[in-house]
Amino acid sequence: MEYPIYTVLGILFVIYLFITIYNRNKSKRRRSKKFMDGYQREDRKKKEK
């Protein structure tokens, strides 16, 4: 190991990529219509009763 700083930076970069990809996938799922399927607002529920 001649260059430990590059090894550490490489590992941090890989961790950063994993976190970024994970968050991107979560936000795509959150934006999908399936996420809010069947949801009704509280005030609409009260009006229906």
PyMOL Python script that loads the backbone (N, CA, C, O; Angstrom):
from pymol import cmd

cmd.read_pdbstr("""\
ATOM      1  N   MET A   1       0.843  -1.184   0.000  1.00  0.00           N
ATOM      2  CA  MET A   1       0.000   0.000   0.000  1.00  0.00           C
ATOM      3  C   MET A   1       0.885   1.243   0.000  1.00  0.00           C
ATOM      4  O   MET A   1       1.278   1.734   1.058  1.00  0.00           O
ATOM      5  N   GLU A   2       1.186   1.733  -1.160  1.00  0.00           N
ATOM      6  CA  GLU A   2       2.000   2.936  -1.241  1.00  0.00           C
ATOM      7  C   GLU A   2       1.170   4.192  -1.067  1.00  0.00           C
ATOM      8  O   GLU A   2       1.665   5.200  -0.564  1.00  0.00           O
ATOM      9  N   TYR A   3      -0.108   4.138  -1.485  1.00  0.00           N
ATOM     10  CA  TYR A   3      -0.939   5.338  -1.466  1.00  0.00           C
ATOM     11  C   TYR A   3      -2.207   5.103  -0.633  1.00  0.00           C
ATOM     12  O   TYR A   3      -3.277   4.902  -1.207  1.00  0.00           O
ATOM     13  N   PRO A   4      -2.117   5.124   0.671  1.00  0.00           N
ATOM     14  CA  PRO A   4      -3.309   4.836   1.500  1.00  0.00           C
ATOM     15  C   PRO A   4      -4.391   5.909   1.367  1.00  0.00           C
ATOM     16  O   PRO A   4      -5.574   5.606   1.522  1.00  0.00           O
ATOM     17  N   ILE A   5      -4.010   7.143   1.085  1.00  0.00           N
ATOM     18  CA  ILE A   5      -5.020   8.198   0.962  1.00  0.00           C
ATOM     19  C   ILE A   5      -5.938   7.935  -0.229  1.00  0.00           C
ATOM     20  O   ILE A   5      -7.138   8.199  -0.152  1.00  0.00           O
ATOM     21  N   TYR A   6      -5.387   7.416  -1.333  1.00  0.00           N
ATOM     22  CA  TYR A   6      -6.210   7.115  -2.497  1.00  0.00           C
ATOM     23  C   TYR A   6      -7.139   5.931  -2.223  1.00  0.00           C
ATOM     24  O   TYR A   6      -8.264   5.897  -2.722  1.00  0.00           O
ATOM     25  N   THR A   7      -6.683   4.982  -1.448  1.00  0.00           N
ATOM     26  CA  THR A   7      -7.517   3.844  -1.074  1.00  0.00           C
ATOM     27  C   THR A   7      -8.699   4.311  -0.238  1.00  0.00           C
ATOM     28  O   THR A   7      -9.835   3.904  -0.478  1.00  0.00           O
ATOM     29  N   VAL A   8      -8.433   5.162   0.738  1.00  0.00           N
ATOM     30  CA  VAL A   8      -9.488   5.682   1.605  1.00  0.00           C
ATOM     31  C   VAL A   8     -10.474   6.514   0.784  1.00  0.00           C
ATOM     32  O   VAL A   8     -11.685   6.372   0.951  1.00  0.00           O
ATOM     33  N   LEU A   9      -9.975   7.374  -0.091  1.00  0.00           N
ATOM     34  CA  LEU A   9     -10.853   8.187  -0.916  1.00  0.00           C
ATOM     35  C   LEU A   9     -11.693   7.328  -1.866  1.00  0.00           C
ATOM     36  O   LEU A   9     -12.863   7.625  -2.109  1.00  0.00           O
ATOM     37  N   GLY A  10     -11.102   6.284  -2.391  1.00  0.00           N
ATOM     38  CA  GLY A  10     -11.842   5.369  -3.260  1.00  0.00           C
ATOM     39  C   GLY A  10     -12.975   4.681  -2.523  1.00  0.00           C
ATOM     40  O   GLY A  10     -14.078   4.557  -3.055  1.00  0.00           O
ATOM     41  N   ILE A  11     -12.714   4.235  -1.309  1.00  0.00           N
ATOM     42  CA  ILE A  11     -13.743   3.577  -0.505  1.00  0.00           C
ATOM     43  C   ILE A  11     -14.866   4.562  -0.185  1.00  0.00           C
ATOM     44  O   ILE A  11     -16.042   4.206  -0.269  1.00  0.00           O
ATOM     45  N   LEU A  12     -14.517   5.789   0.179  1.00  0.00           N
ATOM     46  CA  LEU A  12     -15.528   6.802   0.469  1.00  0.00           C
ATOM     47  C   LEU A  12     -16.368   7.120  -0.768  1.00  0.00           C
ATOM     48  O   LEU A  12     -17.576   7.336  -0.663  1.00  0.00           O
ATOM     49  N   PHE A  13     -15.733   7.147  -1.927  1.00  0.00           N
ATOM     50  CA  PHE A  13     -16.459   7.407  -3.167  1.00  0.00           C
ATOM     51  C   PHE A  13     -17.451   6.290  -3.473  1.00  0.00           C
ATOM     52  O   PHE A  13     -18.575   6.559  -3.897  1.00  0.00           O
ATOM     53  N   VAL A  14     -17.051   5.057  -3.263  1.00  0.00           N
ATOM     54  CA  VAL A  14     -17.949   3.916  -3.501  1.00  0.00           C
ATOM     55  C   VAL A  14     -19.138   3.975  -2.541  1.00  0.00           C
ATOM     56  O   VAL A  14     -20.272   3.727  -2.948  1.00  0.00           O
ATOM     57  N   ILE A  15     -18.889   4.299  -1.276  1.00  0.00           N
ATOM     58  CA  ILE A  15     -19.977   4.436  -0.294  1.00  0.00           C
ATOM     59  C   ILE A  15     -20.923   5.555  -0.716  1.00  0.00           C
ATOM     60  O   ILE A  15     -22.142   5.413  -0.616  1.00  0.00           O
ATOM     61  N   TYR A  16     -20.362   6.669  -1.190  1.00  0.00           N
ATOM     62  CA  TYR A  16     -21.176   7.786  -1.664  1.00  0.00           C
ATOM     63  C   TYR A  16     -22.060   7.363  -2.835  1.00  0.00           C
ATOM     64  O   TYR A  16     -23.229   7.744  -2.896  1.00  0.00           O
ATOM     65  N   LEU A  17     -21.515   6.584  -3.760  1.00  0.00           N
ATOM     66  CA  LEU A  17     -22.309   6.115  -4.901  1.00  0.00           C
ATOM     67  C   LEU A  17     -23.461   5.221  -4.457  1.00  0.00           C
ATOM     68  O   LEU A  17     -24.578   5.354  -4.958  1.00  0.00           O
ATOM     69  N   PHE A  18     -23.200   4.311  -3.522  1.00  0.00           N
ATOM     70  CA  PHE A  18     -24.254   3.434  -3.034  1.00  0.00           C
ATOM     71  C   PHE A  18     -25.372   4.236  -2.380  1.00  0.00           C
ATOM     72  O   PHE A  18     -26.548   3.962  -2.619  1.00  0.00           O
ATOM     73  N   ILE A  19     -25.022   5.218  -1.563  1.00  0.00           N
ATOM     74  CA  ILE A  19     -26.026   6.040  -0.892  1.00  0.00           C
ATOM     75  C   ILE A  19     -26.830   6.830  -1.911  1.00  0.00           C
ATOM     76  O   ILE A  19     -28.050   6.936  -1.787  1.00  0.00           O
ATOM     77  N   THR A  20     -26.169   7.385  -2.911  1.00  0.00           N
ATOM     78  CA  THR A  20     -26.857   8.169  -3.938  1.00  0.00           C
ATOM     79  C   THR A  20     -27.838   7.308  -4.731  1.00  0.00           C
ATOM     80  O   THR A  20     -28.973   7.720  -4.968  1.00  0.00           O
ATOM     81  N   ILE A  21     -27.412   6.137  -5.134  1.00  0.00           N
ATOM     82  CA  ILE A  21     -28.288   5.242  -5.900  1.00  0.00           C
ATOM     83  C   ILE A  21     -29.476   4.799  -5.044  1.00  0.00           C
ATOM     84  O   ILE A  21     -30.603   4.739  -5.536  1.00  0.00           O
ATOM     85  N   TYR A  22     -29.236   4.492  -3.784  1.00  0.00           N
ATOM     86  CA  TYR A  22     -30.298   4.069  -2.882  1.00  0.00           C
ATOM     87  C   TYR A  22     -31.335   5.174  -2.708  1.00  0.00           C
ATOM     88  O   TYR A  22     -32.535   4.905  -2.759  1.00  0.00           O
ATOM     89  N   ASN A  23     -30.892   6.410  -2.503  1.00  0.00           N
ATOM     90  CA  ASN A  23     -31.810   7.535  -2.338  1.00  0.00           C
ATOM     91  C   ASN A  23     -32.571   7.825  -3.618  1.00  0.00           C
ATOM     92  O   ASN A  23     -33.750   8.176  -3.564  1.00  0.00           O
ATOM     93  N   ARG A  24     -31.930   7.688  -4.761  1.00  0.00           N
ATOM     94  CA  ARG A  24     -32.602   7.928  -6.031  1.00  0.00           C
ATOM     95  C   ARG A  24     -33.725   6.918  -6.234  1.00  0.00           C
ATOM     96  O   ARG A  24     -34.814   7.276  -6.683  1.00  0.00           O
ATOM     97  N   ASN A  25     -33.459   5.654  -5.901  1.00  0.00           N
ATOM     98  CA  ASN A  25     -34.487   4.624  -6.046  1.00  0.00           C
ATOM     99  C   ASN A  25     -35.655   4.885  -5.102  1.00  0.00           C
ATOM    100  O   ASN A  25     -36.808   4.673  -5.476  1.00  0.00           O
ATOM    101  N   LYS A  26     -35.373   5.337  -3.892  1.00  0.00           N
ATOM    102  CA  LYS A  26     -36.442   5.632  -2.935  1.00  0.00           C
ATOM    103  C   LYS A  26     -37.295   6.783  -3.417  1.00  0.00           C
ATOM    104  O   LYS A  26     -38.518   6.737  -3.287  1.00  0.00           O
ATOM    105  N   SER A  27     -36.677   7.820  -3.973  1.00  0.00           N
ATOM    106  CA  SER A  27     -37.455   8.968  -4.427  1.00  0.00           C
ATOM    107  C   SER A  27     -38.303   8.605  -5.641  1.00  0.00           C
ATOM    108  O   SER A  27     -39.409   9.123  -5.791  1.00  0.00           O
ATOM    109  N   LYS A  28     -37.812   7.733  -6.504  1.00  0.00           N
ATOM    110  CA  LYS A  28     -38.619   7.280  -7.641  1.00  0.00           C
ATOM    111  C   LYS A  28     -39.839   6.518  -7.147  1.00  0.00           C
ATOM    112  O   LYS A  28     -40.941   6.700  -7.664  1.00  0.00           O
ATOM    113  N   ARG A  29     -39.647   5.674  -6.159  1.00  0.00           N
ATOM    114  CA  ARG A  29     -40.763   4.896  -5.623  1.00  0.00           C
ATOM    115  C   ARG A  29     -41.761   5.827  -4.936  1.00  0.00           C
ATOM    116  O   ARG A  29     -42.969   5.607  -5.023  1.00  0.00           O
ATOM    117  N   ARG A  30     -41.273   6.855  -4.260  1.00  0.00           N
ATOM    118  CA  ARG A  30     -42.132   7.797  -3.570  1.00  0.00           C
ATOM    119  C   ARG A  30     -42.976   8.598  -4.564  1.00  0.00           C
ATOM    120  O   ARG A  30     -44.134   8.909  -4.288  1.00  0.00           O
ATOM    121  N   ARG A  31     -42.394   8.931  -5.717  1.00  0.00           N
ATOM    122  CA  ARG A  31     -43.106   9.712  -6.727  1.00  0.00           C
ATOM    123  C   ARG A  31     -44.112   8.879  -7.514  1.00  0.00           C
ATOM    124  O   ARG A  31     -44.986   9.432  -8.183  1.00  0.00           O
ATOM    125  N   SER A  32     -43.996   7.568  -7.441  1.00  0.00           N
ATOM    126  CA  SER A  32     -44.890   6.731  -8.236  1.00  0.00           C
ATOM    127  C   SER A  32     -46.318   6.819  -7.702  1.00  0.00           C
ATOM    128  O   SER A  32     -46.543   7.140  -6.535  1.00  0.00           O
ATOM    129  N   LYS A  33     -47.264   6.532  -8.571  1.00  0.00           N
ATOM    130  CA  LYS A  33     -48.677   6.611  -8.185  1.00  0.00           C
ATOM    131  C   LYS A  33     -49.046   5.501  -7.202  1.00  0.00           C
ATOM    132  O   LYS A  33     -49.981   5.659  -6.418  1.00  0.00           O
ATOM    133  N   LYS A  34     -48.344   4.414  -7.235  1.00  0.00           N
ATOM    134  CA  LYS A  34     -48.640   3.298  -6.344  1.00  0.00           C
ATOM    135  C   LYS A  34     -48.441   3.686  -4.886  1.00  0.00           C
ATOM    136  O   LYS A  34     -49.078   3.115  -4.002  1.00  0.00           O
ATOM    137  N   PHE A  35     -47.576   4.636  -4.630  1.00  0.00           N
ATOM    138  CA  PHE A  35     -47.262   5.029  -3.256  1.00  0.00           C
ATOM    139  C   PHE A  35     -48.501   5.606  -2.563  1.00  0.00           C
ATOM    140  O   PHE A  35     -48.734   5.340  -1.384  1.00  0.00           O
ATOM    141  N   MET A  36     -49.291   6.394  -3.294  1.00  0.00           N
ATOM    142  CA  MET A  36     -50.452   7.048  -2.700  1.00  0.00           C
ATOM    143  C   MET A  36     -51.756   6.361  -3.101  1.00  0.00           C
ATOM    144  O   MET A  36     -52.827   6.953  -2.962  1.00  0.00           O
ATOM    145  N   ASP A  37     -51.691   5.162  -3.582  1.00  0.00           N
ATOM    146  CA  ASP A  37     -52.880   4.451  -4.033  1.00  0.00           C
ATOM    147  C   ASP A  37     -53.827   4.211  -2.861  1.00  0.00           C
ATOM    148  O   ASP A  37     -53.427   3.660  -1.836  1.00  0.00           O
ATOM    149  N   GLY A  38     -55.075   4.624  -3.014  1.00  0.00           N
ATOM    150  CA  GLY A  38     -56.066   4.401  -1.965  1.00  0.00           C
ATOM    151  C   GLY A  38     -56.031   5.435  -0.860  1.00  0.00           C
ATOM    152  O   GLY A  38     -56.734   5.279   0.138  1.00  0.00           O
ATOM    153  N   TYR A  39     -55.244   6.478  -1.001  1.00  0.00           N
ATOM    154  CA  TYR A  39     -55.146   7.492   0.044  1.00  0.00           C
ATOM    155  C   TYR A  39     -56.269   8.506  -0.100  1.00  0.00           C
ATOM    156  O   TYR A  39     -56.548   8.969  -1.206  1.00  0.00           O
ATOM    157  N   GLN A  40     -56.913   8.853   1.000  1.00  0.00           N
ATOM    158  CA  GLN A  40     -57.920   9.909   1.008  1.00  0.00           C
ATOM    159  C   GLN A  40     -57.543  10.917   2.072  1.00  0.00           C
ATOM    160  O   GLN A  40     -57.060  10.559   3.146  1.00  0.00           O
ATOM    161  N   ARG A  41     -57.770  12.175   1.762  1.00  0.00           N
ATOM    162  CA  ARG A  41     -57.464  13.216   2.737  1.00  0.00           C
ATOM    163  C   ARG A  41     -58.456  13.159   3.885  1.00  0.00           C
ATOM    164  O   ARG A  41     -59.586  12.700   3.724  1.00  0.00           O
ATOM    165  N   GLU A  42     -58.017  13.633   5.051  1.00  0.00           N
ATOM    166  CA  GLU A  42     -58.852  13.580   6.246  1.00  0.00           C
ATOM    167  C   GLU A  42     -60.148  14.367   6.065  1.00  0.00           C
ATOM    168  O   GLU A  42     -61.210  13.881   6.454  1.00  0.00           O
ATOM    169  N   ASP A  43     -60.092  15.576   5.482  1.00  0.00           N
ATOM    170  CA  ASP A  43     -61.304  16.384   5.347  1.00  0.00           C
ATOM    171  C   ASP A  43     -62.305  15.738   4.384  1.00  0.00           C
ATOM    172  O   ASP A  43     -63.512  15.906   4.556  1.00  0.00           O
ATOM    173  N   ARG A  44     -61.830  15.007   3.378  1.00  0.00           N
ATOM    174  CA  ARG A  44     -62.746  14.318   2.470  1.00  0.00           C
ATOM    175  C   ARG A  44     -63.423  13.149   3.169  1.00  0.00           C
ATOM    176  O   ARG A  44     -64.588  12.856   2.900  1.00  0.00           O
ATOM    177  N   LYS A  45     -62.710  12.484   4.058  1.00  0.00           N
ATOM    178  CA  LYS A  45     -63.297  11.371   4.800  1.00  0.00           C
ATOM    179  C   LYS A  45     -64.445  11.873   5.680  1.00  0.00           C
ATOM    180  O   LYS A  45     -65.480  11.216   5.786  1.00  0.00           O
ATOM    181  N   LYS A  46     -64.260  13.033   6.308  1.00  0.00           N
ATOM    182  CA  LYS A  46     -65.296  13.577   7.184  1.00  0.00           C
ATOM    183  C   LYS A  46     -66.525  13.997   6.394  1.00  0.00           C
ATOM    184  O   LYS A  46     -67.649  13.823   6.865  1.00  0.00           O
ATOM    185  N   LYS A  47     -66.328  14.552   5.188  1.00  0.00           N
ATOM    186  CA  LYS A  47     -67.454  14.994   4.374  1.00  0.00           C
ATOM    187  C   LYS A  47     -68.303  13.824   3.893  1.00  0.00           C
ATOM    188  O   LYS A  47     -69.521  13.948   3.763  1.00  0.00           O
ATOM    189  N   GLU A  48     -67.661  12.687   3.627  1.00  0.00           N
ATOM    190  CA  GLU A  48     -68.379  11.517   3.127  1.00  0.00           C
ATOM    191  C   GLU A  48     -69.279  10.897   4.182  1.00  0.00           C
ATOM    192  O   GLU A  48     -70.273  10.255   3.842  1.00  0.00           O
ATOM    193  N   LYS A  49     -68.952  11.075   5.445  1.00  0.00           N
ATOM    194  CA  LYS A  49     -69.713  10.445   6.526  1.00  0.00           C
ATOM    195  C   LYS A  49     -70.988  11.175   6.836  1.00  0.00           C
ATOM    196  O   LYS A  49     -71.735  10.764   7.723  1.00  0.00           O
TER     197      LYS A  49
END
""", "prot")
cmd.dss("prot")
cmd.show_as("cartoon", "prot")
cmd.util.cbc("prot")
cmd.orient("prot")
